[in-house]
Amino acid sequence: MTYENAIEAADYIRSRFNRQIETAVVLGSGLGAFGDELGNAVRIPYESIPHFARSTVEGHAGQLVLGEIGGVKVAVQQGRFHYYEGYEMPQVVFPIRVFGLLGAKNVILTNAAGSLRTSFKPGSLVLIRDHINMMGVNALRGPNDDRFGPRFPDMTAVYDRSLQSIAYEEANNIAAERGIAKFLYRGVYCALSGPTYETPSEIKVFRMLGADLVGMSTVPEAVAARHFGMRVLGISCVTNLGAGLSGGIIHHEEVMETGARVAEIFKDLLRRTIRRISES
């Protein structure tokens, strides 16, 4: 996917929504309901956008929603593209680069993840403070186009600390207002290629490496966003315990059910965080 391809896609999106995008949001499995929160929304199916791939996974609607949250112009990706679907990395991160060309300064990446810590129960939300890439490939592999970013971008702080602080404060406010227990934590996300869930032995290894969460997305997009110079906030929704930690079998239906269960708090957190980010 070339810079010219990304320009073509961005130009098409502008023809449908000719307003400056400030923040882009990528919604993970079971978390797509947030796309319905936008005011003055324009919905564009992926197949209408030049060079966009297609989302083939249950729980990913496969459309781009553009609109407003509290006056903030937002682009919401209802359904991402995964490496395990057979797409190449340039296709997986293509929307992120298009968001950058649309002027987005911030990207919020969400996902459904397995927990490697029994203290992170299903239904918990976790701010990603760092990641471990175990996918076997880097999103920036291949010739570098300097218009997207430098050849060797620094990854010391992929996930912006100031954005994490905003989200954490808003989560504490929500918990206090609703009279509920703490629901937002911080952790390290380990990305794998998928599509199989992990074995119990693999889970043990990832825990020894310092991972708190495991999933099959997010890291390529985070790398591409930092390459472009955007600020990144990552939020995982814990949908299950990793293999061998609960004694049960992991299935995709569980992922969808948990996403639906936390939808209201998740949407509230995103709304508040997006508004606060626009002021920072």
Secondary structure as UniProt FT lines:
FT   HELIX           3..16
FT   STRAND          23..27
FT   TURN            29..30
FT   HELIX           32..37
FT   STRAND          39..45
FT   HELIX           46..48
FT   TURN            50..51
FT   TURN            58..59
FT   STRAND          63..69
FT   TURN            70..71
FT   STRAND          72..78
FT   HELIX           83..85
FT   HELIX           89..92
FT   HELIX           94..101
FT   TURN            102..103
FT   STRAND          106..115
FT   TURN            118..119
FT   TURN            122..123
FT   STRAND          125..134
FT   TURN            139..140
FT   TURN            146..148
FT   TURN            156..157
FT   HELIX           161..178
FT   STRAND          184..192
FT   HELIX           200..208
FT   TURN            209..210
FT   STRAND          213..215
FT   HELIX           219..228
FT   STRAND          231..241
FT   TURN            243..245
FT   HELIX           252..261
FT   HELIX           263..279
//
